[in-house]
Amino acid sequence: MDVRAAASAVLTDSLELELATEWCKPPCFSCAFDSRGGGTHFSGESYLSSGALKRLILNLDPLPTNFEEDTVEIFGIQWVTETALVNSSRVLFHLFRQQLYNLETLLQANCDFGKITTLHCKADNIRQQCVTFLHYVKVFIFRYLKVHNAESHVSLHPYEVLEAQFPSVLVDELCGLLLYVGHLSELPSINPGAFENQNQIKLFPPSWHLLHLHLDIHWLVLEILQMLGENLKQVVYGHQFMNLSGDNLTNVSLFQEHCENLLRDLICMSLNRYDKVRPSEALMSHHCPCPCFKELWVLLIHLLDHRSKWSLSESFWNWLNKLLKTLSEKSSDERRPSVPVIQPRDPLGFSWWIITHVASFYQFDRHGAPDETRPMESNWKFVEELLKKSISVQDGILEEQLRMYLHCCLTLCDFWEPNISVVTILWEYYSKNLNSSFSISWLPLKGLTNITKSPLSMLEMVKTCCCDKQDYDLYKSRSSYTIFLCILAKIVKKAMKSSGPHPWKQVKGRIYSKFHLKRMEELTEVGLQNFFNLFLLLAAVADVEDVASHVLDLLNFLKPAFKTSSLIWKGQAAFLLMYTQKNLDIGVLAEKFSGAFREKAKEFLVSKNDEMGQRQTLWTLISIYIDGVQEVFETSHCLHPSHEKLFNDGFSMLLPACQESELRMVLNFLQALLARIRDMYQQLRRELQKENVDLNVQSSLSAKERHLAAVASALWRYFFSFLKSQRMSQTVPLPQLADAAADFTLLAMDMPGTAPSDLQPQPVISMIQLFGWDDIIWPQVVARYLSHFLQNSMLCEALSHSGCVSFQALTIRSWIRCILQMYIKNLCVSDDLFIDINPEQAVEKEYLEQLAELTRLLFKLPEVKNIFSKAQIECLPIPEDPKKALVQFFEAVGVTYGNLQTLSDKSAMVTKSLEYLGEILKYIKHYLGKKISSAGLQLTYSVMGTLVKSWAQIFATSKAQKLLFRIIDCLLLPHSVLRQEKELPTPMLTAIQKSLPLYLQGMCIVCCQYQNPNTYLNQLLGNVIEQYIGRFLPASPHVLDLGQHPVLLALRNSAAVAPMSSLKKCIVQVIRKSYFESKGLSSPPRLASILAFILQLFKETDADISEVELLLPGILKCLVMVSDLQVKRLATENLQHMVKACQAGSGGEPATQLTSVFRNFIQEYGMRYDQVYSILEIVTALDQQVVIHLISTLTQSLKDSERKWGLGRNSKQRIAYSKLLSHLGQVGQDEIQRLEKDDI
């Protein structure tokens, strides 16, 4: 079949479109295009994009729309199109060389921005003329050149004679042209950058145009020689030149020679770039200075491979391989290459580098478009030889170089078909060096990562090796061994995809054969890590069960010292995870692994008090097992019966032996498992609840549910008893304990049948009773546990419908306890650390936040919301301070009770309120012992004081009265208070002083609730006032200090009149009893202060005459009996205040009670007439009528005194008495006259 006919048959639509074009610019090399978008690899003017290469290969008209006129302009001269090249070929090629020379002379010009436009236009014009001429040669050969039979004896026309000689002349001219232009590698280096004018048009210097014209010449010469051979179908001999071997030059030899020189040029230029490339940047640094060189490589690939298919010429890879071999081998051929070759510093590295980059060019089709589906011609044979040289260097291999080599090999595995021989060659090397860390000396930390992997990271490494896209940063790679694993994975996967299991059997045989008893005994820790990495990768890409089984057998060959290595446990855990990810039965692996764990847990329990080294080694193994089991459950889509085998009594032995940090890890592991089981269970329930579920599916789901229940039962069996035993322990991490208990509670809600028998028949309520409502549990545990419990709306709803009507009240009780006991942990620390700091700072921040969260959730309970609603109190929107929230809650309960109308409602409310409190005094007893917490005492007394005041009406009932008495006895009247010789601790006294007004007000309100006086309660109130009125009196009687006395504050802050009156009456009675009724001769302690207190009391409250009647005798007694000036002054002020108060209270008339008090005073102290008269003079100044009513008593007292002494008239006393009477006006004067007339 004629070649042209065949070519025409495959003519594409794109070429037909080109035929309809009038004139197209001849293609040429150009990098003056924007490739930043990534979609365009070559210029639109290129030989690829324009279709020129495809026309060449199909032997079509190179430029079907060009050179169709009778004449053509070449180098500024008009020529006859059909004959110019035959008639004037030497002239035209001479003109061509002349234009080339003109372009070279432009290089000497100074290329600055002012001249660049002119130089660019001149250089571009010269280049276009030269390129147009060479394209004209191609068109002339295709259209006009006729083949003449040399053996024909027919006379020829002179033109035909020239035409017959033309092919030889053309070969000579082309050879001469190549000799003239020289080699690409000999061109001066240029800057590929361009100038841009104001119109953003790129302007290039003459050197750029010269370089690209050289590229055009070298490629177009090959095109011309290719077309010449295709059209003439015979060898054309040149007459002017001979080839290097001394033979006559032909078109075939010239093509081969030029092709070899051109490839040498490209290699030489790539060498110059490679010497500047670091190994780490090899695959990211390209060997082409600009896209035009890349296009030339692609053109050569297509052309040479095309020629090799239709003739005996060599393929592109053969050409390149032959030239690359000369870099590392001394040629025996005496002929010197026409191109001087630079010896590279690393011939092997350069060969890998250039082959890898050139191999990527095979993805471009004849139009320069990337086509990933296009089959790429491989070069495995040469690469295998290169690989053998790379790993058999006598002087040793640098790890960074080997990484680069293998990265290149890995990239080639992406491009080409799989080759098992590559794996075999590499395995021969790595099997001998398995104990090497393959680290780079100046990157020491990378080597350490080989040993510190977790099971999950080992699997992640395997997944990374199996990825289709690899990271080509050498320094991010762990080692060259890892890259080998990537190569192994890629080749095995591709081979099995195309050829089935046979390639895997080949690889398996090669690898398995290297591991035997002696080899396993030789493995170091690094070697063991590499061993696991290898077999994990094999398991990932091939038969995981076969690989895992073989690994377990090989591990039996290890030395006894290695059998307890953490690496073996990590490896086993990694295989367990891989089984899980592939949804395979883990029974065999789980049984063996869990058995080993049980033995180590037993040793861990026994070694509890042994040296730390042995214990740490055991814990490392145990933690690997725990992490592995957790990963298994988190990655399992569903559970199988074999999952239960991962749990045994090893956990029961492990938990008691753990220290706090270790226990924290185990409890976190338990929480993760419980959460995962619940998630899987809820997903199963959703599946089962779907409508129209197939019977087979339903049966499968039920089986999965049974498997879940079995695992849940195992967790209850091996973990819960320990948690239950640690509820009161101080050594366990409390947050994790609470979290685990909450998770078990939620599991009991979802799967109640899995809970142990001692929690049945209501496991949820039993769990909450154990960890939420029990008063002996640490408050930190309760607060965190209840927060989890209240957050779960389903659990709260289930409890509401379970018949447990008190669950809200019990939860409120626990909340109250948690707040009251927030400082209980501080009791083990000296109180000196807490006296001068903020109480909030004495509590862990985490616990405060937990209490705030619990308070927020509790305020959402219906019962709490109902209380606030009935009390018409708006609760705190975000109760951040739990103490304030508790006070607000107590106040709301008290208001709610006060608003109730019916007796039954009130009785029920009292019962519910007492249920809220529970054994509240037990919650605070820790603060009242020998160990003191200042913050705890302040909290206790303030909260309990608020309770007494807010719940006063509740405490007035018979049900709650006993609790009130116990509160007063416990907090205000303990034995230490009653023992006067012993001082109370300062923190306690401070707390009482701040909160005493609340207690006094509350007790008074309770007293007012009874129709008949409650003798015992009144006695308690009196006792409290008696104990603390003197304790809080200042040492010196200053009014400012007295103003903050808690007893006065109780009166001052009381809103109700009746309780205030009752409290004041009790205070007055206590003062009279304690300070004014003493039988001894000595004055009571702090008499001045109590006088100041009385004065302040009557200043702040209205003085009742009955109160004056009780206190005035004592005041008068102080004036008579005490000589202290301060006492006299304060007593006088009290007297004046009382007289004024009585005068105001009686409407200006003298009070009968006041007169009676003074009459008794005169009768009792008549013998001390000087003091009596002095006192009465003070009274006279305030109210004469009071003293006037006393004249008869005074006169009688005078007479009785004189009669008693029996000395007749007492002149001195009479004078004093007359002085008093003189202040009483006419009545006094009359009495004086009567005394003078009176004859005793």
Secondary structure as GFF3:
##gff-version 3
##sequence-region A 1 1240
A	DSSP	alpha_helix	3	9	.	.	.	ID=ss1
A	DSSP	alpha_helix	13	19	.	.	.	ID=ss2
A	DSSP	alpha_helix	52	57	.	.	.	ID=ss3
A	DSSP	beta_strand	71	74	.	.	.	ID=ss4
A	DSSP	beta_strand	77	80	.	.	.	ID=ss5
A	DSSP	alpha_helix	84	105	.	.	.	ID=ss6
A	DSSP	three_ten_helix	106	108	.	.	.	ID=ss7
A	DSSP	alpha_helix	116	143	.	.	.	ID=ss8
A	DSSP	alpha_helix	158	181	.	.	.	ID=ss9
A	DSSP	three_ten_helix	184	186	.	.	.	ID=ss10
A	DSSP	beta_strand	195	196	.	.	.	ID=ss11
A	DSSP	beta_strand	202	203	.	.	.	ID=ss12
A	DSSP	alpha_helix	206	232	.	.	.	ID=ss13
A	DSSP	beta_strand	237	242	.	.	.	ID=ss14
A	DSSP	beta_strand	248	250	.	.	.	ID=ss15
A	DSSP	alpha_helix	251	274	.	.	.	ID=ss16
A	DSSP	three_ten_helix	279	281	.	.	.	ID=ss17
A	DSSP	alpha_helix	291	310	.	.	.	ID=ss18
A	DSSP	alpha_helix	316	328	.	.	.	ID=ss19
A	DSSP	alpha_helix	347	360	.	.	.	ID=ss20
A	DSSP	three_ten_helix	361	363	.	.	.	ID=ss21
A	DSSP	alpha_helix	380	390	.	.	.	ID=ss22
A	DSSP	alpha_helix	399	415	.	.	.	ID=ss23
A	DSSP	alpha_helix	420	432	.	.	.	ID=ss24
A	DSSP	alpha_helix	444	448	.	.	.	ID=ss25
A	DSSP	alpha_helix	455	466	.	.	.	ID=ss26
A	DSSP	three_ten_helix	474	476	.	.	.	ID=ss27
A	DSSP	alpha_helix	480	499	.	.	.	ID=ss28
A	DSSP	alpha_helix	502	512	.	.	.	ID=ss29
A	DSSP	alpha_helix	517	522	.	.	.	ID=ss30
A	DSSP	alpha_helix	525	541	.	.	.	ID=ss31
A	DSSP	alpha_helix	544	555	.	.	.	ID=ss32
A	DSSP	three_ten_helix	560	564	.	.	.	ID=ss33
A	DSSP	alpha_helix	566	581	.	.	.	ID=ss34
A	DSSP	alpha_helix	587	606	.	.	.	ID=ss35
A	DSSP	three_ten_helix	607	609	.	.	.	ID=ss36
A	DSSP	alpha_helix	612	635	.	.	.	ID=ss37
A	DSSP	three_ten_helix	641	646	.	.	.	ID=ss38
A	DSSP	alpha_helix	650	657	.	.	.	ID=ss39
A	DSSP	alpha_helix	660	688	.	.	.	ID=ss40
A	DSSP	alpha_helix	695	715	.	.	.	ID=ss41
A	DSSP	pi_helix	716	720	.	.	.	ID=ss42
A	DSSP	alpha_helix	721	725	.	.	.	ID=ss43
A	DSSP	alpha_helix	734	750	.	.	.	ID=ss44
A	DSSP	three_ten_helix	752	754	.	.	.	ID=ss45
A	DSSP	three_ten_helix	757	759	.	.	.	ID=ss46
A	DSSP	alpha_helix	763	771	.	.	.	ID=ss47
A	DSSP	alpha_helix	779	791	.	.	.	ID=ss48
A	DSSP	alpha_helix	793	800	.	.	.	ID=ss49
A	DSSP	alpha_helix	807	820	.	.	.	ID=ss50
A	DSSP	three_ten_helix	824	828	.	.	.	ID=ss51
A	DSSP	three_ten_helix	831	833	.	.	.	ID=ss52
A	DSSP	three_ten_helix	839	842	.	.	.	ID=ss53
A	DSSP	alpha_helix	845	858	.	.	.	ID=ss54
A	DSSP	alpha_helix	862	871	.	.	.	ID=ss55
A	DSSP	alpha_helix	882	899	.	.	.	ID=ss56
A	DSSP	alpha_helix	903	917	.	.	.	ID=ss57
A	DSSP	alpha_helix	920	924	.	.	.	ID=ss58
A	DSSP	three_ten_helix	925	928	.	.	.	ID=ss59
A	DSSP	alpha_helix	934	950	.	.	.	ID=ss60
A	DSSP	alpha_helix	952	955	.	.	.	ID=ss61
A	DSSP	alpha_helix	958	967	.	.	.	ID=ss62
A	DSSP	pi_helix	968	972	.	.	.	ID=ss63
A	DSSP	alpha_helix	975	978	.	.	.	ID=ss64
A	DSSP	alpha_helix	986	1009	.	.	.	ID=ss65
A	DSSP	alpha_helix	1015	1029	.	.	.	ID=ss66
A	DSSP	alpha_helix	1039	1042	.	.	.	ID=ss67
A	DSSP	alpha_helix	1046	1052	.	.	.	ID=ss68
A	DSSP	alpha_helix	1057	1071	.	.	.	ID=ss69
A	DSSP	pi_helix	1072	1076	.	.	.	ID=ss70
A	DSSP	alpha_helix	1087	1100	.	.	.	ID=ss71
A	DSSP	alpha_helix	1105	1121	.	.	.	ID=ss72
A	DSSP	alpha_helix	1125	1145	.	.	.	ID=ss73
A	DSSP	alpha_helix	1152	1164	.	.	.	ID=ss74
A	DSSP	alpha_helix	1169	1182	.	.	.	ID=ss75
A	DSSP	alpha_helix	1184	1188	.	.	.	ID=ss76
A	DSSP	alpha_helix	1191	1205	.	.	.	ID=ss77
A	DSSP	alpha_helix	1211	1221	.	.	.	ID=ss78
A	DSSP	three_ten_helix	1222	1224	.	.	.	ID=ss79
A	DSSP	alpha_helix	1225	1237	.	.	.	ID=ss80
###
